[in-house]
Amino acid sequence: MPKLNRRQLLGAGVATAAVLRSSDLLAAEAAPAPAPAPAAAADVIEVSGTDRKKMVAAALEALGGIGAFVKKGHRVVLKPNLAFAQPPDFAAGTHPDLLFAVTEACFKAGAKEVLVAENPLSDAEKCWTRTGCREALKAFPEVKMRMLEEHEEYREVKVPKGLVLKDCEVAKCFLDYDVFISLPQAKHHSSANVSFGLKSAMGAVWSRKPFHIFMDLQKGIADLGFAVKPHLTILDAVRVLQTNGPKGPGEVASPGKMFAGRNVVAVDAAALSVCKFDGRMMTLDDAKHIKYASAHGLGECDVAKLKIKKVAT
């Protein structure tokens, strides 16, 4: 049987069927849940500054060092937000300095392999080059870069507790690698209101289309948290796209913040008040996917209950 590419499958409606197919399909194992933080550790590290490389170093140190996540011989997959071929100044995708700093830290920790992977919405090569990420990764000739555009790169994962999402196809690398680190960009989103760590996980699935057409998007994003489970999330809010997201161009603010933690729900909740989006301060009633995910038991969203450690660089 000839191999179909992603766009042929989308045209045939396979992606839609993958979400709606019956329960007799075998469930694939999702990645193990991130290890809980030590009792005395902070839930979220909030770093202030402008130099992303220094901010990453400070965030990792506050979390116990990169060695708390990456061990010698580990295979590490990094998930930036590179869905759109936009320059870094647009604040519509992961900044190359953030990607550089985390890649460097992983190799210094003795990682056997570092894979940078994303499922783009724009031309793959333009996403690498216009974002500046291909240039940033030239310093690491051993790094692997992959835009996940082939159906064979995905595996079905059941979501038995999902409110609206019962199964989805997730890129195998995010399920099988020893360490999965998510590197989202804080930005406005026209449908979800904000795009942080939970929303960025949609770049790990075969098709985003069913989330936007066949289900409540906010509930679908929350459900996806059962299938896509990063061990570490580092959310860049040094500069933030406030309007016309997720692609931009739009208004950009400079809060000078970075949020990092083991639990993506806690990271997203802590970052929600970093600045205005679409002209207003967002609450959990605006970014309901964060609240739904918390209600699922995927993490704490009440910032009053979170231990947030603030660090300046």
N, C-alpha and C positions, 0 to 999 in steps of 0.2 A: 504493500500500500504506500503510495507516495506521501512524503512528509508535507503537511500543510503548514504554511507560516501563520503568524499571529493574525494578520489582517484577513486572510482567507477564512480562518476559523470564526473570526468576529462576524464576517459577512454571512456565514452560514448559520449563525445563531448558536454556535456551540458554547460560547462563553455564558450565555444566558441559561442554557440547559444545565450547565455545570452547577449553578447555584440552586436550581429548582429540581434536580434529579431526585429520585426516590431513595428511601433509606436502606435499600438492599445493597448499596455499594459499600465496599469495605472502607473503614476509616483508616486514614494514615495517621501516624503518630506525629503530633506537633512537637516543637522543641520543648525541652523541659523548662518549667517555670524558673525564672531567675532565683538564685539562692537568696534567702532573706538576709538583710543587713544585720550585723551584730546589734545586740540590744542597745548599746550606748551610741551607735552611729546615727548620724543625721539621716533623715529621709531624703532631703533634697539639699544640694549645695547651690547657693546663689552667689555667683561671682560677678563682681563689678570691674569694669575696665574697658579697654578698647583694643588691646593686643590679644587676639584670639589664641595665639600660641602660649602666651603666659597664662591666659585664663584657663585653658585646657589643663596645663600643668598644675595650676592651683586647685582646680576641681578634682582632678585625679588624686592629688595628695590628700585632700580632705576626705576622700572616699577610701583611703587606705592604700593608695598607689595603684598603678596599672596592674601590678602583680596580684591584686585582689580579684582581678577578672581574667587576665591573660597569663597563662603559665607557659614555660618553655615547651615547645612542640605543639602548641595549640594551633588549630586552624581557625582563623578569625574572619568573619564577614562584616563589613561596614556597609550600612544602608544610608547613604546621603539622600537628600531630596534634590534630584536632578531631572525632574519631569519635564522642565522647560528649558529651551536654549536661550537663557537670558544672562546678561552679564552680572557680576557680583553686586554692582551698585544698585540693581533693581531690588535686592533683598528678597528675591523670589525663589531662591534655592540655597543649598548648602555652600557656605563660603569656602574657597580653596584653602585658606589658612587653617580652618577648623579640620578639614579633611587631612591636610598635611600633618598637623600636630598629633592627631589620633593615630594615623598610620605609623608615624615615627615612634610613638610610644609603644605600639604593639610589637614592632620589630625589636625595639630595645628590650622588651620583656621576653624575647626569645620565641615569638610566634613562628611557627613553621611555615605558615602561609597567611597572607592577608589578601582577601578578595573584596573589591569595591563593586557593589552590585545595585542596580536600579532597573525598574521597568518604566521607560520614558513615554511621555505623551508627544514629544517633538522628535525630530530626526536625531538618532542616537549620537552620531558623530558631532553634530552641532551642540548637543547637550554637554558632551565632554569638553569641547573646545571653548565655546562661548562663556561657559561658567568659570573657566579658568582651572578646572579640576584636572584636565589632562596635563597641563603645564606643571601644576603643583605636584603631581605624582611622578614626574620625570626623575625626581630625586630618589625614587625607589624602583629601580629596574626590575626587582623581583616581585613587585605588587602585580596582582591580577585585576583586570578591569572587565566588567561584563554588563552589557545591557540585556536584560532578560526578555528577549523577544520571541523565543521559540517555545512552543507548547510543551515540548518534551522536558523542559527545565522545571516543570511544575508538578506538584503532587496534591491530590485531594486530601483535605483535612475536614473532619466532621466538627460541627459546632453544636453539640447536643443541648447546651444551655442557652443557645441564641434566641433572642426575642424575635428576630426576623431572618437571620442568616443561619441556615442549617448546615451548609457545607460550602467550601470554597477551595480554589486551587491556589496554593502558595508555592513560591519558588523554593525548590529543594534546599538551596544553600542556606536559607534562613531557618530551616528545620534541622539540618544535619551538621552544620559546623559547630565546633566546640564553644565558640563565643560569638554572639550576635550583638553588635553595637549599632544603635540607631543615632543618626546625626541630622535631625530635622531642623528646618528653618522656621522661626516664628513669623506667621504672616496671616493676613486676612484671607478668608475664603468665602466666595459669593454664596455658597450653599450651606456650608457647615459653620459659617461665621468666623471661625479661626481654624488654622491648620498648624498643629503642633506635632507631638509624637504619635498620638493615637491616629490622627488623620494621615500622617506620613506612611503608616503601615499599608495604606492602599497601594503604594508603589511596590509592595511585595506580592500582590495577587495578579493572577492572569488577566482579569478584566475588571475595570472599575465600573463599567456600564451598568451591571445589575444593581449596584448600590444606589445609583442615581435615578434609575427608572422603575425598578420593581420593589423597592422597599423604602421605609423611612430611613433616610441617610444617617441621621444621628444615631439611631438604634443599630444600624448596620455597622457603623464605625466602632461602636462599643462592642458589638458581638465579635468583630474581627480581633479584638484583644485576646480572645481565647485561642486563636490560631497563630497569631504573630506576636511573639513574646521576646523582646530584646532583653538581654542581660544588663545592659547599661544604655541609658538615653542621655545624650548631651544636646540640649536645645539651645540654638544660637538666637539670642535676642539682642545682640550688639547693635544691629540695625534691623528694623522691622518694617515690612510692607503693611501699611495700615489700610489701604484701600485698593480696589480693583484686583484683589487676589482671586485665585492663587498665582496667576501668571504675571500680572503687572503689565506695563508700568503703572505705578500709582504713587500716592504719598508715602514717604519713608520717614520714620522717626529713628532716633538714635538713643535708646534707653541705656545702652552700654551694659547689658546683662547677659549672663549665660547660666542655664539651669541644668544640673546634672543629678542623676540618681538611678538607683536600681529599678525603681518602679515607675513606669511611664505615666500612670494615672496621677501619681503624686507630683511628678515633674510638670505635667500639663496644668494641673490645678494651681501649683505655685506660680506659674508663669502667666496665668490668665489676666492678672491685673498689671502687667508690665507696661502697658500703654493702651491708648484707645484704638479700637478697630472699627472701621466704617463710621467714625465720628462719635463713638461712645465707648464707655468702659463696659466690657463684657462681664457677664455673670455666668454661673453654672446653668441658669435657665436659658441663656443664649447658646452656650456650648454644651448642649445637653448630652452629647456623646461622652463627655467626661463624667457627668453625673450618672448616666446609665452604666458606664463601665464600673464605677465605684459601687453602685447598687448590685452589680453582678458579683462583687467580691474581688474585683481585679486590682483594687488599690484604694487608698484613702483620698478623697477629694476635698475634705474640709480642712482648709489651711490652718484653722485654729488647732487642729489635732496633729498637724505635721510638725516635725522637728526640722526646721530650716536653718542651716548654718550659712551665715553670710561671710563672704571673703572678698577682700579688695586686692586688686593687683596694680 
